[in-house]
Amino acid sequence: MSSTKQTADSGHGSSSRRAELLALAGRLFAERGFKSTTVRDIAEEAGILSGSLYHHFDSKESMADEILRSFLDELFGTYREIVARDLGPRKTLEAVVATSFEAVHNHHDEVAIFQNEAKYLVQFPRFAYLAERNAEFHELWTSILSEGVRTGAFRADLDVELTYRFIRDTVWVAVHWYKPAGSLSADDIADEYLGIVLDGIAARRGRRPARKSAG
């Protein structure tokens, strides 16, 4: 076997092992919490010594950083692609909600880490991008809602900020109860959720008095 082939095989093996370690760390961070999970915990779960783990990562912060950056880059890349399709406010909202539930299904640990640990991690300079992502997330959702109000797709009296907070919290809290291996798929949950948000659960019998803005 040539030295080039050996190097390529070695690099592939290292990359595969790195991915395995990140998956293990992600599961532990999601289940136990970032602060409660030690490098030793991750190494023991992987069946290696702590020193061997440092061959791949210099700290557990590096592992969390790589997990979150990769996940958020993919998620927000998909969001941008949806917005670029210019589907109109309602269809865009539906697609963004569906993508969010798909993220809970396909990246359950990553979503749990982001939801549970972002407030703690953002205090460290290397995780400053988490605040930027939160701001981008706010802009994405409020822009869709505001455009929907402007075009008549959504109610004229809609409180955009309050609705954003409701959608944000109710979508992502699903990570605490949704089971990827359960009887309901991410599409099932998204369809039911959108039915509640867009159509409600009861016929409206009269207009309620306007509420003050949540902002």
GROMACS elastic network, one bead per residue, 0.5 to 0.9 nm:
[ bonds ]
;  ai    aj funct       b0    kb
    1     4     6  0.83131   500
    1     5     6  0.64527   500
    1     6     6  0.67117   500
    2     5     6  0.52594   500
    2     6     6  0.63036   500
    2     7     6  0.86839   500
    3     6     6  0.50013   500
    3     7     6  0.60978   500
    3     8     6  0.85824   500
    4     7     6  0.51383   500
    4     8     6  0.62158   500
    4     9     6  0.86665   500
    5     8     6  0.50647   500
    5     9     6  0.61383   500
    5    10     6  0.84844   500
    6     9     6  0.51349   500
    6    10     6  0.60316   500
    6    11     6  0.85310   500
    7    10     6  0.50288   500
    7    11     6  0.60765   500
    7    12     6  0.85809   500
    8    11     6  0.50949   500
    8    12     6  0.61866   500
    8    13     6  0.86333   500
    9    12     6  0.51055   500
    9    13     6  0.61771   500
    9    14     6  0.85995   500
   10    13     6  0.51252   500
   10    14     6  0.61694   500
   10    15     6  0.85971   500
   11    14     6  0.50844   500
   11    15     6  0.61049   500
   11    16     6  0.85544   500
   12    15     6  0.50820   500
   12    16     6  0.61073   500
   12    17     6  0.85847   500
   13    16     6  0.50898   500
   13    17     6  0.61248   500
   13    18     6  0.84922   500
   14    17     6  0.51333   500
   14    18     6  0.60573   500
   14    19     6  0.86440   500
   14    56     6  0.84127   500
   15    18     6  0.50220   500
   15    19     6  0.62719   500
   15    20     6  0.87100   500
   16    19     6  0.51601   500
   16    20     6  0.63215   500
   16    21     6  0.87679   500
   17    21     6  0.62244   500
   17    22     6  0.86396   500
   17    56     6  0.87932   500
   18    21     6  0.51575   500
   18    22     6  0.62424   500
   18    23     6  0.86799   500
   18    56     6  0.65635   500
   18    57     6  0.86000   500
   19    22     6  0.50888   500
   19    23     6  0.62113   500
   19    24     6  0.86869   500
   20    23     6  0.51344   500
   20    24     6  0.62859   500
   20    25     6  0.86447   500
   20    46     6  0.84424   500
   21    24     6  0.50655   500
   21    25     6  0.60755   500
   21    26     6  0.84269   500
   21    42     6  0.77819   500
   21    43     6  0.84368   500
   21    46     6  0.68778   500
   21    53     6  0.82519   500
   21    56     6  0.87540   500
   21    63     6  0.86696   500
   22    25     6  0.50229   500
   22    26     6  0.59030   500
   22    27     6  0.85515   500
   22    63     6  0.63300   500
   22    64     6  0.81630   500
   22    66     6  0.81326   500
   22    67     6  0.68436   500
   23    26     6  0.50355   500
   23    27     6  0.62560   500
   23    28     6  0.87389   500
   23    67     6  0.83567   500
   23   109     6  0.85844   500
   24    27     6  0.52624   500
   24    28     6  0.63704   500
   24    29     6  0.86661   500
   24    42     6  0.68249   500
   24    45     6  0.72211   500
   24    46     6  0.71655   500
   25    28     6  0.51472   500
   25    29     6  0.60155   500
   25    30     6  0.84648   500
   25    37     6  0.84672   500
   25    39     6  0.88098   500
   25    41     6  0.87611   500
   25    42     6  0.58041   500
   25    43     6  0.89540   500
   25    45     6  0.86879   500
   25    60     6  0.81330   500
   25    63     6  0.72313   500
   25    64     6  0.78596   500
   25    67     6  0.89077   500
   26    29     6  0.51172   500
   26    30     6  0.60596   500
   26    31     6  0.85395   500
   26    63     6  0.81857   500
   26    64     6  0.73059   500
   26    67     6  0.70690   500
   26   109     6  0.58369   500
   26   110     6  0.66365   500
   26   113     6  0.76003   500
   27    30     6  0.51257   500
   27    31     6  0.60634   500
   27    32     6  0.83687   500
   27   108     6  0.88747   500
   27   109     6  0.56693   500
   27   110     6  0.83526   500
   28    31     6  0.50815   500
   28    32     6  0.55748   500
   28    33     6  0.70378   500
   28    34     6  0.77854   500
   28    37     6  0.66414   500
   28    41     6  0.82782   500
   28    42     6  0.73887   500
   28    45     6  0.89471   500
   28   109     6  0.85903   500
   29    32     6  0.55158   500
   29    35     6  0.80763   500
   29    36     6  0.79658   500
   29    37     6  0.62876   500
   29    64     6  0.81675   500
   29   109     6  0.77898   500
   29   110     6  0.89213   500
   29   112     6  0.84550   500
   29   113     6  0.64689   500
   29   117     6  0.88185   500
   30    33     6  0.56544   500
   30    34     6  0.73986   500
   30   108     6  0.84491   500
   30   109     6  0.52769   500
   30   110     6  0.73916   500
   30   111     6  0.84291   500
   30   112     6  0.54747   500
   30   113     6  0.52992   500
   30   116     6  0.79897   500
   30   117     6  0.89309   500
   31    34     6  0.88272   500
   31   109     6  0.81064   500
   31   112     6  0.84407   500
   31   113     6  0.89145   500
   32    35     6  0.82302   500
   32    36     6  0.60411   500
   32    37     6  0.63203   500
   33    36     6  0.53779   500
   33    37     6  0.62806   500
   33   113     6  0.76838   500
   33   116     6  0.76795   500
   33   117     6  0.74644   500
   34    37     6  0.53609   500
   34    38     6  0.81095   500
   34    60     6  0.85078   500
   34    61     6  0.88321   500
   34    64     6  0.82159   500
   34   113     6  0.77353   500
   34   116     6  0.87948   500
   34   117     6  0.68455   500
   34   121     6  0.89980   500
   35    38     6  0.75410   500
   35   117     6  0.87746   500
   37    40     6  0.82131   500
   37    41     6  0.61997   500
   37    42     6  0.74437   500
   37    60     6  0.85676   500
   38    41     6  0.50637   500
   38    42     6  0.65735   500
   38    43     6  0.87109   500
   38    60     6  0.73945   500
   39    42     6  0.51828   500
   39    43     6  0.61666   500
   39    44     6  0.85882   500
   39    50     6  0.64535   500
   39    53     6  0.78107   500
   39    54     6  0.88334   500
   39    59     6  0.73580   500
   39    60     6  0.61274   500
   40    44     6  0.59786   500
   40    45     6  0.84488   500
   40    49     6  0.75776   500
   40    50     6  0.54327   500
   40    53     6  0.87980   500
   41    44     6  0.52156   500
   41    45     6  0.61692   500
   41    46     6  0.86297   500
   41    50     6  0.86023   500
   42    45     6  0.51253   500
   42    46     6  0.62273   500
   42    47     6  0.86268   500
   42    48     6  0.87432   500
   42    50     6  0.80517   500
   42    53     6  0.82346   500
   42    60     6  0.87771   500
   43    46     6  0.50042   500
   43    47     6  0.60574   500
   43    48     6  0.51415   500
   43    49     6  0.56925   500
   43    50     6  0.52429   500
   43    51     6  0.84841   500
   43    52     6  0.78590   500
   43    53     6  0.61990   500
   44    48     6  0.59203   500
   44    49     6  0.69107   500
   44    50     6  0.77317   500
   45    48     6  0.78047   500
   46    49     6  0.86166   500
   46    53     6  0.88871   500
   48    51     6  0.81970   500
   48    52     6  0.63450   500
   48    53     6  0.72158   500
   49    52     6  0.52965   500
   49    53     6  0.67834   500
   50    53     6  0.51860   500
   50    54     6  0.66907   500
   51    54     6  0.52341   500
   51    55     6  0.69154   500
   52    55     6  0.52488   500
   52    56     6  0.75188   500
   53    56     6  0.56163   500
   53    57     6  0.63292   500
   53    58     6  0.81465   500
   53    59     6  0.87960   500
   54    58     6  0.52043   500
   54    59     6  0.70507   500
   55    58     6  0.74596   500
   57    60     6  0.73668   500
   57    61     6  0.89192   500
   57    62     6  0.63495   500
   57    63     6  0.66811   500
   58    61     6  0.82200   500
   58    62     6  0.65209   500
   58    63     6  0.84179   500
   59    62     6  0.52702   500
   59    63     6  0.67827   500
   60    64     6  0.62892   500
   60    65     6  0.85060   500
   61    64     6  0.51144   500
   61    65     6  0.59908   500
   61    66     6  0.85890   500
   61   121     6  0.87491   500
   61   126     6  0.88451   500
   62    65     6  0.50122   500
   62    66     6  0.61914   500
   62    67     6  0.85901   500
   62   126     6  0.89972   500
   63    66     6  0.52592   500
   63    67     6  0.61843   500
   63    68     6  0.86565   500
   64    67     6  0.50736   500
   64    68     6  0.60779   500
   64    69     6  0.84184   500
   64   113     6  0.83621   500
   65    68     6  0.53273   500
   65    69     6  0.59190   500
   65    70     6  0.84061   500
   65   126     6  0.76763   500
   65   127     6  0.70112   500
   66    69     6  0.52738   500
   66    70     6  0.60289   500
   66    71     6  0.84537   500
   67    70     6  0.55750   500
   67    71     6  0.62665   500
   67    72     6  0.86865   500
   67   110     6  0.68182   500
   68    71     6  0.51276   500
   68    72     6  0.59193   500
   68    73     6  0.83066   500
   68   110     6  0.64725   500
   68   111     6  0.85977   500
   68   113     6  0.78826   500
   68   114     6  0.70179   500
   68   130     6  0.87249   500
   69    72     6  0.52927   500
   69    73     6  0.58890   500
   69    74     6  0.84953   500
   69   129     6  0.85293   500
   69   130     6  0.88171   500
   70    73     6  0.53154   500
   70    74     6  0.63238   500
   70    75     6  0.86945   500
   71    74     6  0.53329   500
   71    75     6  0.61628   500
   71    76     6  0.86688   500
   71   103     6  0.88626   500
   71   107     6  0.76580   500
   71   110     6  0.66990   500
   71   111     6  0.83428   500
   72    76     6  0.58994   500
   72    77     6  0.80916   500
   72   110     6  0.88436   500
   72   130     6  0.89348   500
   72   133     6  0.78803   500
   73    76     6  0.55033   500
   73    77     6  0.58828   500
   73    78     6  0.86136   500
   74    77     6  0.50903   500
   74    78     6  0.63195   500
   74    79     6  0.87781   500
   75    78     6  0.52648   500
   75    79     6  0.63732   500
   75    80     6  0.88425   500
   75    99     6  0.80012   500
   75   100     6  0.80215   500
   75   103     6  0.73986   500
   76    80     6  0.61302   500
   76    81     6  0.85317   500
   76   133     6  0.83800   500
   76   136     6  0.87458   500
   76   137     6  0.83477   500
   77    80     6  0.52300   500
   77    81     6  0.63330   500
   77    82     6  0.88075   500
   78    81     6  0.50558   500
   78    82     6  0.63076   500
   78    83     6  0.87898   500
   78    96     6  0.85871   500
   78    99     6  0.77459   500
   79    82     6  0.51711   500
   79    83     6  0.63648   500
   79    84     6  0.86720   500
   79    95     6  0.85579   500
   79    96     6  0.63444   500
   79    99     6  0.77321   500
   79   140     6  0.82876   500
   80    83     6  0.51425   500
   80    84     6  0.60873   500
   80    85     6  0.87974   500
   80   140     6  0.88041   500
   81    84     6  0.50934   500
   81    85     6  0.65533   500
   82    85     6  0.54024   500
   82    86     6  0.75025   500
   82    87     6  0.78964   500
   82    92     6  0.66146   500
   82    95     6  0.69407   500
   82    96     6  0.71401   500
   83    86     6  0.57589   500
   83    87     6  0.74167   500
   83    88     6  0.88087   500
   83    92     6  0.65100   500
   83    96     6  0.85812   500
   83   140     6  0.86115   500
   83   144     6  0.87410   500
   84    87     6  0.82132   500
   85    88     6  0.86657   500
   85    92     6  0.84020   500
   86    89     6  0.83105   500
   86    91     6  0.89552   500
   86    92     6  0.75232   500
   87    90     6  0.78544   500
   87    91     6  0.56185   500
   87    92     6  0.56101   500
   88    91     6  0.56833   500
   88    92     6  0.58812   500
   88    93     6  0.85019   500
   88   144     6  0.85645   500
   88   147     6  0.84928   500
   88   148     6  0.78805   500
   88   153     6  0.85295   500
   89    92     6  0.51076   500
   89    93     6  0.59937   500
   89    94     6  0.85530   500
   89   143     6  0.89812   500
   89   144     6  0.55231   500
   89   145     6  0.69612   500
   89   146     6  0.86646   500
   89   147     6  0.62703   500
   89   149     6  0.87646   500
   89   151     6  0.82817   500
   89   153     6  0.67524   500
   89   154     6  0.83405   500
   90    93     6  0.51294   500
   90    94     6  0.61767   500
   90    95     6  0.86494   500
   90   144     6  0.81410   500
   90   145     6  0.85879   500
   90   148     6  0.68886   500
   90   153     6  0.65242   500
   90   154     6  0.78864   500
   90   198     6  0.86641   500
   91    94     6  0.50032   500
   91    95     6  0.61300   500
   91    96     6  0.85893   500
   92    95     6  0.51128   500
   92    96     6  0.61092   500
   92    97     6  0.85267   500
   92   144     6  0.72661   500
   93    96     6  0.51651   500
   93    97     6  0.60745   500
   93    98     6  0.85069   500
   93   141     6  0.79019   500
   93   144     6  0.66646   500
   93   145     6  0.79474   500
   93   194     6  0.89541   500
   94    97     6  0.52407   500
   94    98     6  0.61253   500
   94    99     6  0.86012   500
   94   190     6  0.82685   500
   94   191     6  0.86065   500
   94   194     6  0.68515   500
   95    98     6  0.50724   500
   95    99     6  0.60777   500
   95   100     6  0.85785   500
   96    99     6  0.50611   500
   96   100     6  0.61760   500
   96   101     6  0.87812   500
   96   141     6  0.86948   500
   97   100     6  0.50599   500
   97   101     6  0.63879   500
   97   102     6  0.86169   500
   97   167     6  0.86799   500
   97   171     6  0.75607   500
   97   190     6  0.66206   500
   97   193     6  0.86569   500
   97   194     6  0.77509   500
   98   101     6  0.52555   500
   98   102     6  0.61479   500
   98   103     6  0.86353   500
   98   186     6  0.75915   500
   98   187     6  0.66651   500
   98   189     6  0.85927   500
   98   190     6  0.53450   500
   98   191     6  0.78434   500
   98   194     6  0.87477   500
   99   103     6  0.61962   500
   99   104     6  0.87863   500
   99   190     6  0.87436   500
  100   103     6  0.50282   500
  100   104     6  0.64880   500
  100   105     6  0.87888   500
  100   171     6  0.72468   500
  100   172     6  0.77126   500
  100   190     6  0.85948   500
  101   105     6  0.63040   500
  101   106     6  0.86531   500
  101   171     6  0.70817   500
  101   172     6  0.79359   500
  101   174     6  0.80721   500
  101   175     6  0.88575   500
  101   186     6  0.54854   500
  101   187     6  0.74302   500
  101   189     6  0.73916   500
  101   190     6  0.62484   500
  102   106     6  0.59368   500
  102   107     6  0.79891   500
  102   185     6  0.88479   500
  102   186     6  0.55037   500
  102   187     6  0.73760   500
  102   190     6  0.85296   500
  103   106     6  0.51325   500
  103   107     6  0.52163   500
  103   108     6  0.69433   500
  103   110     6  0.86685   500
  103   111     6  0.72533   500
  103   186     6  0.86415   500
  104   107     6  0.54938   500
  104   109     6  0.82040   500
  104   110     6  0.82930   500
  104   111     6  0.61081   500
  104   112     6  0.83226   500
  104   171     6  0.89688   500
  104   172     6  0.75548   500
  104   174     6  0.73991   500
  104   175     6  0.58750   500
  104   178     6  0.78833   500
  104   180     6  0.81201   500
  104   186     6  0.77497   500
  105   108     6  0.55847   500
  105   175     6  0.82661   500
  105   178     6  0.78753   500
  105   179     6  0.77517   500
  105   180     6  0.52904   500
  105   181     6  0.88865   500
  105   185     6  0.79644   500
  105   186     6  0.60381   500
  106   109     6  0.88082   500
  106   180     6  0.77488   500
  106   186     6  0.89732   500
  107   110     6  0.53055   500
  107   111     6  0.61635   500
  107   112     6  0.86126   500
  108   111     6  0.53052   500
  108   112     6  0.62056   500
  108   113     6  0.87254   500
  108   175     6  0.65275   500
  108   178     6  0.89066   500
  108   179     6  0.88406   500
  108   180     6  0.78351   500
  109   112     6  0.50552   500
  109   113     6  0.61759   500
  109   114     6  0.86056   500
  109   175     6  0.85203   500
  110   113     6  0.51480   500
  110   114     6  0.61715   500
  110   115     6  0.85954   500
  111   114     6  0.50753   500
  111   115     6  0.60583   500
  111   116     6  0.84136   500
  111   172     6  0.76949   500
  111   175     6  0.68795   500
  112   115     6  0.51751   500
  112   116     6  0.58386   500
  112   117     6  0.80056   500
  112   172     6  0.86147   500
  112   173     6  0.88877   500
  112   175     6  0.61765   500
  112   176     6  0.76248   500
  113   116     6  0.52317   500
  113   117     6  0.53762   500
  113   118     6  0.72412   500
  114   117     6  0.56237   500
  114   118     6  0.52314   500
  114   119     6  0.87314   500
  114   130     6  0.85238   500
  115   118     6  0.61341   500
  115   119     6  0.83213   500
  115   172     6  0.74051   500
  115   173     6  0.81193   500
  115   175     6  0.86330   500
  116   119     6  0.75416   500
  116   120     6  0.84317   500
  117   120     6  0.53739   500
  117   121     6  0.60250   500
  117   122     6  0.84665   500
  118   121     6  0.50609   500
  118   122     6  0.57359   500
  118   123     6  0.88179   500
  118   127     6  0.84013   500
  118   130     6  0.67245   500
  118   131     6  0.83949   500
  119   122     6  0.56124   500
  119   123     6  0.73751   500
  119   130     6  0.87398   500
  119   131     6  0.88707   500
  120   123     6  0.61480   500
  120   124     6  0.82063   500
  121   124     6  0.58101   500
  121   125     6  0.87827   500
  121   126     6  0.86459   500
  121   127     6  0.60857   500
  121   128     6  0.83830   500
  121   130     6  0.82387   500
  122   125     6  0.71707   500
  122   126     6  0.79791   500
  122   128     6  0.54469   500
  122   129     6  0.77739   500
  122   130     6  0.60910   500
  122   131     6  0.67141   500
  123   126     6  0.87365   500
  123   127     6  0.72388   500
  123   128     6  0.73081   500
  124   127     6  0.55895   500
  124   128     6  0.67753   500
  125   128     6  0.52386   500
  125   129     6  0.85826   500
  126   129     6  0.75809   500
  127   130     6  0.57500   500
  127   131     6  0.80415   500
  128   131     6  0.58223   500
  128   132     6  0.69793   500
  129   133     6  0.60899   500
  129   134     6  0.85809   500
  130   133     6  0.50355   500
  130   134     6  0.62389   500
  130   135     6  0.86737   500
  131   134     6  0.50464   500
  131   135     6  0.62582   500
  131   136     6  0.86044   500
  132   135     6  0.51051   500
  132   136     6  0.61546   500
  132   137     6  0.85299   500
  133   137     6  0.59766   500
  133   138     6  0.85482   500
  134   138     6  0.62156   500
  134   139     6  0.86674   500
  135   138     6  0.50894   500
  135   139     6  0.62538   500
  135   140     6  0.86182   500
  136   139     6  0.50821   500
  136   140     6  0.60831   500
  136   141     6  0.87471   500
  137   140     6  0.51024   500
  137   141     6  0.63462   500
  137   142     6  0.85690   500
  137   168     6  0.89283   500
  138   141     6  0.54955   500
  138   142     6  0.60206   500
  138   143     6  0.82801   500
  138   164     6  0.75242   500
  138   165     6  0.88260   500
  138   168     6  0.87076   500
  139   142     6  0.53785   500
  139   143     6  0.57993   500
  139   144     6  0.85160   500
  140   143     6  0.54052   500
  140   144     6  0.64334   500
  140   145     6  0.88645   500
  141   144     6  0.52373   500
  141   145     6  0.62642   500
  141   146     6  0.85645   500
  141   160     6  0.89814   500
  141   164     6  0.62896   500
  141   167     6  0.87589   500
  141   168     6  0.84892   500
  142   145     6  0.50243   500
  142   146     6  0.58575   500
  142   147     6  0.83650   500
  142   160     6  0.62746   500
  142   161     6  0.68536   500
  142   163     6  0.85113   500
  142   164     6  0.61802   500
  143   146     6  0.50970   500
  143   147     6  0.59967   500
  143   148     6  0.84199   500
  143   160     6  0.89579   500
  144   147     6  0.52582   500
  144   148     6  0.61630   500
  144   149     6  0.87876   500
  145   149     6  0.63154   500
  145   150     6  0.86553   500
  145   153     6  0.89974   500
  145   154     6  0.74399   500
  145   158     6  0.85613   500
  145   160     6  0.61222   500
  145   161     6  0.89194   500
  145   163     6  0.81757   500
  145   164     6  0.77966   500
  146   149     6  0.51020   500
  146   150     6  0.61508   500
  146   151     6  0.86570   500
  146   154     6  0.85717   500
  146   158     6  0.88216   500
  146   160     6  0.64767   500
  147   151     6  0.60869   500
  147   152     6  0.83700   500
  147   153     6  0.81636   500
  147   154     6  0.85487   500
  148   151     6  0.53041   500
  148   152     6  0.59271   500
  148   155     6  0.80042   500
  148   156     6  0.88334   500
  149   152     6  0.51841   500
  149   153     6  0.60833   500
  149   155     6  0.58851   500
  149   156     6  0.53886   500
  149   157     6  0.80378   500
  149   158     6  0.71087   500
  149   160     6  0.85328   500
  150   153     6  0.77150   500
  150   154     6  0.80376   500
  150   156     6  0.75778   500
  151   154     6  0.76819   500
  152   155     6  0.65926   500
  152   156     6  0.68478   500
  153   156     6  0.88018   500
  154   157     6  0.86146   500
  154   158     6  0.71788   500
  154   198     6  0.85384   500
  155   158     6  0.52896   500
  156   159     6  0.87896   500
  157   160     6  0.89193   500
  157   210     6  0.72800   500
  157   211     6  0.89809   500
  158   161     6  0.88916   500
  158   162     6  0.85390   500
  158   163     6  0.75255   500
  159   162     6  0.54678   500
  159   163     6  0.60367   500
  159   164     6  0.85462   500
  159   211     6  0.82072   500
  159   212     6  0.83706   500
  159   213     6  0.61608   500
  159   214     6  0.73681   500
  160   163     6  0.51209   500
  160   164     6  0.60226   500
  160   165     6  0.86580   500
  160   213     6  0.84669   500
  160   214     6  0.86943   500
  161   164     6  0.50734   500
  161   165     6  0.62976   500
  161   166     6  0.86592   500
  161   213     6  0.75461   500
  161   214     6  0.63118   500
  161   215     6  0.63483   500
  162   165     6  0.51890   500
  162   166     6  0.62122   500
  162   167     6  0.86967   500
  162   213     6  0.72824   500
  162   214     6  0.53201   500
  162   215     6  0.74313   500
  163   166     6  0.50356   500
  163   167     6  0.61243   500
  163   168     6  0.84456   500
  164   167     6  0.52270   500
  164   168     6  0.59422   500
  164   169     6  0.84908   500
  165   168     6  0.51273   500
  165   169     6  0.60537   500
  165   170     6  0.83832   500
  166   169     6  0.54357   500
  166   170     6  0.59669   500
  166   171     6  0.83600   500
  167   170     6  0.52888   500
  167   171     6  0.58389   500
  167   172     6  0.84099   500
  167   197     6  0.83094   500
  168   171     6  0.55680   500
  168   172     6  0.62976   500
  168   173     6  0.84444   500
  169   172     6  0.55630   500
  169   173     6  0.58651   500
  169   174     6  0.87584   500
  170   173     6  0.53836   500
  170   174     6  0.68076   500
  171   174     6  0.57860   500
  171   175     6  0.83093   500
  171   190     6  0.88585   500
  171   193     6  0.84174   500
  172   175     6  0.59876   500
  172   176     6  0.83886   500
  173   176     6  0.57793   500
  173   177     6  0.76543   500
  173   178     6  0.88630   500
  174   177     6  0.54206   500
  174   178     6  0.54034   500
  175   178     6  0.55022   500
  175   179     6  0.80428   500
  176   179     6  0.85272   500
  178   181     6  0.88573   500
  178   182     6  0.77037   500
  178   184     6  0.85185   500
  178   186     6  0.86743   500
  178   189     6  0.89152   500
  179   182     6  0.50295   500
  179   183     6  0.83329   500
  179   184     6  0.81625   500
  179   185     6  0.88011   500
  180   183     6  0.84990   500
  180   184     6  0.80792   500
  180   185     6  0.71643   500
  180   186     6  0.77912   500
  181   184     6  0.82084   500
  181   185     6  0.82290   500
  182   185     6  0.73054   500
  184   187     6  0.80241   500
  184   188     6  0.57953   500
  184   189     6  0.66809   500
  185   188     6  0.50539   500
  185   189     6  0.64158   500
  185   190     6  0.86298   500
  186   189     6  0.51898   500
  186   190     6  0.61059   500
  186   191     6  0.86026   500
  187   190     6  0.50168   500
  187   191     6  0.60338   500
  187   192     6  0.85661   500
  188   191     6  0.52648   500
  188   192     6  0.62722   500
  188   193     6  0.85313   500
  189   192     6  0.52556   500
  189   193     6  0.59658   500
  189   194     6  0.84853   500
  190   193     6  0.50476   500
  190   194     6  0.59784   500
  190   195     6  0.84532   500
  191   194     6  0.52188   500
  191   195     6  0.61483   500
  191   196     6  0.87753   500
  192   195     6  0.50657   500
  192   196     6  0.64252   500
  192   197     6  0.87792   500
  193   196     6  0.52054   500
  193   197     6  0.61996   500
  193   198     6  0.84978   500
  194   197     6  0.50059   500
  194   198     6  0.56815   500
  194   199     6  0.76743   500
  194   200     6  0.88746   500
  195   198     6  0.54745   500
  195   199     6  0.52950   500
  195   200     6  0.65477   500
  195   201     6  0.79931   500
  196   199     6  0.55221   500
  196   201     6  0.57989   500
  197   200     6  0.57100   500
  197   201     6  0.86194   500
  199   202     6  0.83136   500
  199   203     6  0.88063   500
  200   203     6  0.75609   500
  200   204     6  0.86651   500
  202   205     6  0.88878   500
  204   207     6  0.73743   500
  207   210     6  0.84571   500
  208   211     6  0.85122   500
  211   214     6  0.85603   500
  212   215     6  0.86381   500
